[in-house]
Amino acid sequence: MRLAGLSQITNQLHTFNDVCNNESLVSDTETSIAKELADWLINNNVVEHIFGPNLHIEIIKQCQVILNFLAAEGRLSTQHVDCIWAAAQLKHCSRYIHDLFPSLIKNLDPVPLRHVLNLVSGLHPSAHTEQTLYLASMLIKALWNNALSAKAQLSKQSSFASLLNTNVPMGNKKGTIVVCLC
């Protein structure tokens, strides 16, 4: 029953993505629908049900779409990360949960991303596996990429701001550059 429900949710998210990619929805409508879908998933504790006490490997294998959607919408919280991490510590499903992280990391906001890194870093050295070391490597790379892209964005903004603050003559004399900020 839970597997069928998960399949229905996943199909709805696929349909939403298809409509957004193939149709010309107004971005406000798209944002509104995405918010409603994310709200429904959060309000119905879908993440907690997937990774809760009745955890099942087949459900974990099929929950990637839901997690990626919530992460892309900025709705995957540190509490959700804690729930996923707690389930990852169980021996029978650890590998399957760690397999979710590479795709998920690409969509996570910086706060939950740092939280996952803190959880991995908090492991005792003897508790690390090849998967946790790989995860730590991916997290560090993602955080560096976020920092570098933020720095580049700030650099672009400050370059543009300095361009606006220069006194470039606006006449059309020979050899004068005319800048139009239209």
Secondary structure, DSSP 4 states (H G I P E B T S, - for coil): -HHHHHHHHHHHHHHHHHHHHHS---HHHHHHHHHHHHHHHHHTTHHHHHHSTT--HHHHHT-HHHHHHHHHTT---HHHHHHHHHHHTSTTTHHHHHTTHHHHHTT--HHHHHHHHHHHHTS-GGG--HHHHHHHHHHHHHHHHHHHHHHHHHHHHHHHHHHHHS----S--TTPPP----
